[in-house]
Amino acid sequence: MALYTDGQPREKEENELELSLPTPLRIAYYLLTRKVMFVDLGEDYFDKQKQASIVRNSVQMLENLGYTVNISEAS
């Protein structure tokens, strides 16, 4: 693949394959070719995965604003 330095988009050739499919099409292709069921992980999946860093960053932001923060887990 050549790099173009003029910043102008190049015209696609007639037989060139579009490699960057929209995300829903990529998901559908993956599901159909691998014959797997779609599992929705939920809207807070990434928040749960990064919970420790979210808490640490939130505490740091509050301390930078001049607040004193004490954290304890809810039971």
C-alpha positions in Angstrom: 0.0 0.0 0.0 1.5 3.3 -1.0 1.6 6.4 1.2 0.3 9.6 -0.3 1.8 12.8 1.2 -0.3 15.4 -0.5 -3.2 14.8 1.8 -5.6 14.2 -1.0 -7.7 11.0 -1.0 -7.1 8.8 -3.9 -9.7 7.4 -6.2 -10.6 3.8 -5.7 -10.0 1.4 -8.6 -13.1 -0.4 -9.9 -12.1 -3.8 -8.6 -10.6 -2.6 -5.2 -12.2 -4.2 -2.1 -13.4 -2.0 0.6 -11.5 -3.3 3.7 -13.0 -1.0 6.3 -16.6 -2.2 6.6 -18.9 -0.5 9.0 -18.9 -2.1 12.5 -22.4 -3.7 12.3 -21.4 -5.5 9.0 -18.1 -6.7 10.6 -20.0 -8.1 13.6 -22.6 -9.8 11.3 -19.8 -11.3 9.2 -18.0 -12.6 12.3 -21.2 -14.1 13.8 -22.2 -15.8 10.5 -18.8 -17.2 9.5 -18.1 -18.6 13.0 -21.7 -19.7 13.7 -21.7 -18.2 17.2 -24.6 -16.5 19.1 -24.4 -12.8 19.9 -24.0 -12.1 23.6 -24.6 -8.6 24.8 -22.0 -7.8 27.4 -23.9 -4.8 28.7 -23.4 -1.1 28.6 -21.1 -1.0 31.6 -18.9 -3.9 30.6 -15.8 -1.8 30.1 -16.4 0.1 33.3 -16.5 -3.1 35.3 -13.2 -4.2 33.6 -11.5 -1.0 34.5 -13.1 -0.3 37.8 -9.8 0.0 39.8 -8.4 2.6 37.3 -11.7 4.5 37.3 -11.7 4.8 41.1 -8.0 5.8 41.2 -8.5 8.5 38.5 -11.6 9.8 40.2 -9.9 10.1 43.5 -6.9 11.8 41.9 -9.2 14.3 40.1 -11.0 15.1 43.4 -7.7 15.5 45.3 -6.5 17.9 42.6 -9.6 20.0 43.1 -8.7 20.3 46.8 -11.0 17.6 48.3 -10.0 14.9 50.8 -11.2 11.5 49.7 -11.8 8.3 51.8 -13.0 5.3 50.0 -14.6 2.2 51.4 -16.5 -0.5 49.6 -20.3 -0.6 50.0 -21.7 -3.7 51.6 
